[in-house]
């Protein structure tokens, strides 16, 4: 988790810069740097991976709420799915984004869960900074999945599009788009993007670290290595870690799902709409961007249907992360070509330092995917 953090920050700053400078989302900019066919193929894979992610998150929220409050899990799954979709359609971005930001505080429940149990911190620190690397296929597959869920394509599309939304909101207050870019990017916007991206990515990976530590010190330490649902994960924690850890972990699952579903559906909507030249914005009502909301709604409803199916949600999460890891490689390379292109970015092309870290992130992801493929063929 700590290895990926600086690269994660760099690549998210690249996407934010592209959106802020051009006033267009990531897919619209990528269409200037690559042919339509590979772009549409990547967006299609993104849509599939996001839908699987949505399904797993909705199923996990239903499981967690049933464990905490009792009642029918299927009803909770439907309510969570419809509720998330209704919020995206009925509320403009600037309204519900405030609630999403506050909701991130729920993720501290994972940190609290870790400190509510006995953990051999010496062993944890040693394993964190001196990891044991295995060159077999399963290890490499898992590594790609971890990279794919941290340096993830859906986050690229989401952040670039949100910077466009922020810019459009400012222009409605009176400044022209060109004026906003010229006067603010080098000062206020650049500082905001750096602070927002760095704190967000550090927070994200820190939470991920504590999730790994908690499950490793409880489930794995007691020989539990096969988990099919969030319910199994939370229930397995109870005898080893106690009721408090069980409750905190369940609360974290619900909070994470409520955060993730709008982001996953929204990024899919932006990516598809921009690739096909459709109008799309979470600030627009449905009647002004029907195609955009059709994609957003279809991804959420498909996820809801999959969540009600007998598919293994943890397996869906895992394989969607692997797909994200593979798709990220050509996507990141194309992003780096865009952010360094002065014909597209003008005077706000990426700095040398950002280019170094951005290409390093691309090389890291490429190496992980290549190692996975070599291990697969070698096995």
C-alpha positions as CSV (number, residue, x, y, z in Angstrom):
1,X,0.0,0.0,0.0
2,X,2.8,2.4,0.8
3,X,4.7,1.6,-2.3
4,X,1.8,2.6,-4.5
5,X,1.0,5.8,-2.7
6,X,3.4,8.3,-4.4
7,X,2.6,6.9,-7.8
8,X,-1.1,6.9,-7.0
9,X,-0.8,10.6,-6.1
10,X,1.1,11.4,-9.2
11,X,-1.3,9.8,-11.6
12,X,-4.4,11.3,-10.0
13,X,-2.7,14.7,-10.2
14,X,-2.2,14.1,-13.9
15,X,-6.0,13.4,-14.4
16,X,-7.0,16.4,-12.3
17,X,-4.6,18.6,-14.3
18,X,-6.1,17.4,-17.6
19,X,-9.6,18.1,-16.5
20,X,-8.9,21.5,-15.0
21,X,-6.9,22.8,-17.9
22,X,-8.9,21.6,-20.9
23,X,-12.4,21.8,-19.3
24,X,-13.1,18.3,-20.8
25,X,-13.2,14.9,-19.2
26,X,-10.5,12.2,-19.6
27,X,-12.1,10.3,-22.4
28,X,-12.6,13.4,-24.5
29,X,-8.9,14.2,-24.2
30,X,-7.7,10.7,-24.8
31,X,-9.6,10.7,-28.1
32,X,-7.1,13.3,-29.2
33,X,-4.1,11.0,-28.5
34,X,-5.3,7.6,-29.5
35,X,-7.6,5.9,-32.1
36,X,-11.3,5.5,-31.3
37,X,-11.3,1.6,-31.3
38,X,-8.8,1.1,-28.4
39,X,-10.4,3.9,-26.4
40,X,-13.8,2.3,-26.8
41,X,-12.4,-1.1,-25.9
42,X,-10.9,0.3,-22.7
43,X,-14.1,2.1,-21.8
44,X,-16.0,-1.1,-22.4
45,X,-13.8,-3.0,-20.0
46,X,-14.1,-0.1,-17.5
47,X,-17.9,-0.4,-17.7
48,X,-17.8,-4.2,-17.0
49,X,-15.3,-3.8,-14.1
50,X,-17.4,-0.9,-12.6
51,X,-20.6,-2.9,-12.8
52,X,-19.0,-5.9,-11.1
53,X,-17.7,-3.5,-8.4
54,X,-21.1,-2.0,-7.9
55,X,-22.7,-5.4,-7.6
56,X,-20.1,-6.5,-4.9
57,X,-20.5,-3.2,-3.0
58,X,-24.4,-3.3,-2.9
59,X,-24.3,-7.0,-1.9
60,X,-21.7,-6.2,0.9
61,X,-23.9,-3.3,2.2
62,X,-26.9,-5.5,2.3
63,X,-25.0,-8.2,4.2
64,X,-23.5,-5.8,6.7
65,X,-26.8,-4.1,7.5
66,X,-28.5,-7.4,8.1
67,X,-25.8,-8.5,10.5
68,X,-26.0,-5.2,12.4
69,X,-29.8,-4.6,12.4
70,X,-31.3,-7.9,11.4
71,X,-34.1,-8.2,8.8
72,X,-34.1,-9.4,5.1
73,X,-30.8,-8.9,3.3
74,X,-32.5,-8.9,-0.2
75,X,-34.7,-5.9,0.8
76,X,-31.6,-4.0,2.0
77,X,-29.8,-4.8,-1.2
78,X,-32.7,-3.3,-3.3
79,X,-33.0,-0.3,-1.1
80,X,-29.3,0.5,-1.3
81,X,-29.2,0.1,-5.0
82,X,-32.3,2.2,-5.7
83,X,-31.3,4.8,-3.1
84,X,-27.8,5.3,-4.6
85,X,-29.3,5.6,-8.1
86,X,-32.0,8.1,-6.9
87,X,-29.4,10.3,-5.2
88,X,-27.3,10.5,-8.4
89,X,-30.3,11.3,-10.6
90,X,-32.3,13.6,-8.4
91,X,-29.5,15.6,-6.6
92,X,-27.0,17.8,-8.5
93,X,-23.3,17.1,-7.9
94,X,-22.6,20.1,-5.8
95,X,-25.3,19.1,-3.3
96,X,-24.6,15.4,-2.7
97,X,-20.8,15.7,-3.0
98,X,-20.9,17.4,0.4
99,X,-22.5,14.4,2.0
100,X,-19.9,12.1,0.3
101,X,-17.0,14.1,1.7
102,X,-18.5,13.8,5.2
103,X,-19.2,10.1,4.7
104,X,-15.5,9.4,4.3
105,X,-15.1,9.9,8.1
106,X,-16.9,6.5,8.5
107,X,-13.8,4.8,7.1
108,X,-12.0,5.6,10.4
109,X,-14.1,2.7,11.7
110,X,-11.5,0.4,10.0
111,X,-8.7,2.1,12.0
112,X,-10.7,1.8,15.2
113,X,-11.3,-1.9,14.4
114,X,-7.6,-2.5,14.1
115,X,-6.9,-0.9,17.5
116,X,-9.7,-2.8,19.2
117,X,-7.8,-6.1,18.9
118,X,-4.3,-7.3,19.8
119,X,-1.9,-6.9,16.9
120,X,1.8,-7.8,16.8
121,X,2.9,-4.5,15.4
122,X,6.5,-5.5,15.2
123,X,5.7,-8.3,12.9
124,X,3.3,-6.0,10.9
125,X,6.0,-3.3,10.4
126,X,8.6,-5.9,9.4
127,X,6.2,-7.5,6.9
128,X,5.2,-4.1,5.6
129,X,8.7,-2.8,4.8
130,X,10.5,-6.1,4.1
131,X,7.8,-8.0,2.1
132,X,8.2,-11.6,1.0
133,X,7.8,-11.7,-2.8
134,X,6.8,-14.9,-4.6
135,X,7.1,-15.2,-8.3
136,X,4.2,-17.6,-8.8
137,X,1.1,-16.8,-10.7
138,X,-1.3,-16.4,-7.7
139,X,1.0,-13.9,-6.1
140,X,1.4,-11.8,-9.3
141,X,-2.4,-12.0,-10.0
142,X,-3.1,-10.7,-6.5
143,X,-0.5,-8.0,-6.9
144,X,-2.2,-6.8,-10.1
145,X,-5.5,-6.8,-8.3
146,X,-4.1,-4.7,-5.5
147,X,-2.6,-2.2,-7.9
148,X,-5.8,-2.2,-9.9
149,X,-7.9,-1.2,-6.9
150,X,-5.5,1.6,-5.9
151,X,-4.2,3.0,-9.2
152,X,-7.6,2.4,-10.8
153,X,-9.1,3.6,-14.1
154,X,-12.5,4.5,-12.7
155,X,-10.7,7.0,-10.4
156,X,-8.9,8.5,-13.5
157,X,-12.2,9.3,-15.2
158,X,-14.0,10.4,-12.1
159,X,-11.4,12.9,-10.9
160,X,-10.9,14.5,-14.4
161,X,-14.7,14.9,-14.7
162,X,-15.1,16.3,-11.3
163,X,-12.4,18.9,-12.0
164,X,-14.5,19.9,-15.0
165,X,-17.6,20.1,-12.9
166,X,-15.8,22.3,-10.4
167,X,-14.5,24.6,-13.2
168,X,-18.0,24.8,-14.7
169,X,-19.4,25.8,-11.3
170,X,-16.9,28.6,-11.0
171,X,-17.7,29.9,-14.5
172,X,-21.3,30.2,-13.6
173,X,-20.3,32.6,-10.9
174,X,-19.1,35.1,-13.5
175,X,-15.6,34.2,-14.7
176,X,-14.9,32.9,-18.2
177,X,-13.4,29.4,-18.5
178,X,-10.2,30.8,-20.1
179,X,-9.9,33.5,-17.4
180,X,-10.3,30.9,-14.6
181,X,-7.6,28.7,-16.1
182,X,-5.1,31.5,-16.8
183,X,-5.4,33.2,-13.4
184,X,-5.9,30.3,-11.0
185,X,-4.3,27.0,-12.2
186,X,-0.8,28.1,-11.4
187,X,-1.8,29.4,-7.9
188,X,-5.0,28.5,-6.1
189,X,-6.2,25.6,-8.2
190,X,-2.7,24.0,-8.4
191,X,-2.4,24.2,-4.6
192,X,-6.0,22.8,-4.1
193,X,-5.4,19.9,-6.5
194,X,-2.1,19.0,-4.8
195,X,-3.6,19.2,-1.3
196,X,-6.8,17.4,-2.2
197,X,-5.1,14.6,-4.1
198,X,-2.3,14.0,-1.6
199,X,-4.6,13.9,1.4
200,X,-7.2,11.8,-0.4
201,X,-4.7,9.2,-1.6
202,X,-2.8,9.0,1.7
203,X,-6.1,8.5,3.5
204,X,-7.3,5.9,1.1
205,X,-4.1,3.8,1.3
206,X,-3.9,4.2,5.1
207,X,-7.4,2.8,5.4
208,X,-6.5,-0.1,3.1
209,X,-3.5,-0.8,5.2
210,X,-5.6,-1.1,8.4
211,X,-8.1,-3.4,6.6
212,X,-5.3,-5.7,5.6
213,X,-3.8,-5.6,9.1
214,X,-7.1,-6.3,10.8
215,X,-8.1,-9.3,8.6
216,X,-4.5,-10.6,8.6
217,X,-4.3,-10.6,12.4
218,X,-7.7,-12.2,12.9
219,X,-8.9,-14.3,9.9
220,X,-5.6,-15.3,8.4
221,X,-4.0,-15.9,11.7
222,X,-6.8,-18.4,12.5
223,X,-6.6,-20.2,9.1
224,X,-9.6,-18.5,7.5
225,X,-8.4,-17.8,4.0
226,X,-11.6,-18.3,1.8
227,X,-14.2,-15.5,2.1
228,X,-17.1,-15.4,-0.3
229,X,-19.2,-12.5,1.1
230,X,-18.9,-9.5,3.3
231,X,-21.2,-11.3,5.7
232,X,-18.7,-14.2,6.0
233,X,-15.8,-11.7,6.6
234,X,-17.7,-9.8,9.4
235,X,-19.0,-12.9,11.0
236,X,-15.6,-14.6,11.0
237,X,-14.2,-11.6,12.8
238,X,-16.7,-11.9,15.7
239,X,-15.2,-15.0,17.5
240,X,-11.6,-13.8,17.0
241,X,-11.9,-10.1,17.6
242,X,-15.1,-9.5,19.6
243,X,-18.4,-7.7,19.0
244,X,-16.9,-4.2,18.9
245,X,-14.5,-5.0,16.0
246,X,-17.4,-6.9,14.2
247,X,-19.6,-3.8,14.5
248,X,-16.9,-1.3,13.4
249,X,-16.0,-3.5,10.4
250,X,-19.6,-3.8,9.4
251,X,-20.1,0.0,9.7
252,X,-17.0,0.5,7.5
253,X,-18.5,-1.9,4.8
254,X,-21.7,0.2,4.6
255,X,-19.8,3.5,4.5
256,X,-17.4,2.3,1.8
257,X,-20.3,1.0,-0.3
258,X,-22.2,4.3,-0.1
259,X,-19.1,6.1,-1.2
260,X,-18.1,3.7,-3.9
261,X,-21.4,3.2,-5.8
262,X,-22.0,6.8,-7.0
263,X,-18.3,7.1,-8.0
264,X,-18.3,3.8,-9.9
265,X,-21.6,4.6,-11.7
266,X,-20.6,8.2,-12.3
267,X,-17.2,7.4,-13.8
268,X,-18.8,4.9,-16.1
269,X,-21.3,7.5,-17.2
270,X,-18.7,10.1,-17.9
271,X,-16.3,7.7,-19.7
272,X,-19.0,6.3,-22.1
273,X,-20.7,9.7,-22.7
274,X,-17.4,11.5,-23.5
275,X,-16.2,8.6,-25.8
276,X,-19.3,8.8,-27.8
277,X,-19.6,12.6,-27.9
278,X,-22.8,12.7,-25.7
279,X,-23.6,15.5,-23.3
280,X,-23.1,14.4,-19.7
281,X,-22.8,16.0,-16.3
282,X,-24.1,15.2,-12.8
283,X,-25.1,18.9,-12.6
284,X,-27.5,18.5,-15.5
285,X,-31.1,17.3,-15.1
286,X,-32.0,14.0,-16.8
287,X,-33.9,15.7,-19.6
288,X,-30.7,17.6,-20.7
289,X,-28.4,14.5,-20.6
290,X,-30.6,11.4,-21.1
291,X,-27.8,9.3,-22.6
292,X,-25.4,10.0,-19.8
293,X,-28.0,9.1,-17.2
294,X,-29.0,6.0,-19.2
295,X,-25.5,4.6,-18.8
296,X,-25.3,5.6,-15.2
297,X,-28.6,4.0,-14.4
298,X,-27.9,0.9,-16.5
299,X,-24.6,0.3,-14.6
300,X,-26.3,0.7,-11.2
301,X,-29.3,-1.5,-12.1
302,X,-27.0,-4.2,-13.7
303,X,-25.0,-4.1,-10.5
304,X,-28.1,-4.4,-8.4
305,X,-29.3,-7.4,-10.5
306,X,-25.9,-9.1,-10.2
307,X,-25.9,-8.4,-6.4
308,X,-29.2,-10.4,-6.2
309,X,-27.7,-13.3,-8.1
310,X,-25.8,-16.2,-6.6
311,X,-22.5,-15.0,-7.9
312,X,-19.7,-14.7,-5.3
313,X,-19.3,-10.9,-4.6
314,X,-15.7,-11.2,-3.3
315,X,-14.7,-13.0,-6.5
316,X,-16.4,-10.3,-8.5
317,X,-14.4,-7.6,-6.6
318,X,-11.2,-9.5,-7.2
319,X,-11.6,-10.0,-10.9
320,X,-12.8,-6.5,-11.5
321,X,-9.6,-5.3,-9.8
322,X,-7.5,-7.5,-12.1
323,X,-9.3,-6.1,-15.1
324,X,-8.7,-2.5,-13.8
325,X,-5.0,-3.3,-13.4
326,X,-4.7,-4.5,-17.0
327,X,-6.7,-1.7,-18.5
328,X,-4.7,0.9,-16.5
329,X,-1.5,0.2,-18.4
330,X,-2.5,1.6,-21.9
331,X,-4.7,4.2,-20.2
332,X,-1.9,5.6,-18.1
333,X,0.4,5.7,-21.1
334,X,-2.1,7.7,-23.1
335,X,-2.8,10.0,-20.2
336,X,0.9,10.8,-19.9
337,X,1.1,11.6,-23.6
338,X,-1.8,14.0,-23.1
339,X,-0.6,15.8,-20.0
340,X,2.8,16.4,-21.6
341,X,1.4,17.6,-24.9
342,X,1.6,21.4,-25.2
343,X,-0.8,21.5,-28.1
344,X,-3.5,20.1,-25.7
345,X,-2.3,21.5,-22.4
346,X,-0.7,24.8,-23.6
347,X,1.5,26.5,-20.9
348,X,0.0,24.1,-18.3
349,X,1.7,20.9,-19.6
350,X,2.9,18.8,-16.7
351,X,6.2,19.7,-14.9
352,X,9.3,17.5,-15.2
353,X,8.7,16.0,-11.7
354,X,5.1,15.1,-12.4
355,X,6.1,13.5,-15.7
356,X,8.8,11.4,-13.9
357,X,6.5,10.1,-11.3
358,X,3.6,9.6,-13.8
359,X,5.8,7.5,-16.1
360,X,7.2,5.7,-13.1
361,X,3.6,4.8,-12.1
362,X,3.0,3.6,-15.6
363,X,6.2,1.5,-15.6
364,X,5.3,0.0,-12.2
365,X,1.8,-1.1,-13.4
366,X,3.2,-2.4,-16.7
367,X,5.8,-4.5,-14.8
368,X,3.2,-6.0,-12.5
369,X,0.9,-7.0,-15.5
370,X,3.9,-8.3,-17.4
371,X,5.0,-10.4,-14.5
372,X,1.5,-11.8,-14.1
373,X,1.4,-12.8,-17.8
374,X,4.9,-14.4,-17.7
375,X,4.0,-16.3,-14.5
376,X,0.8,-17.6,-16.1
377,X,2.6,-18.9,-19.2
378,X,5.5,-20.3,-17.2
379,X,3.0,-22.2,-15.0
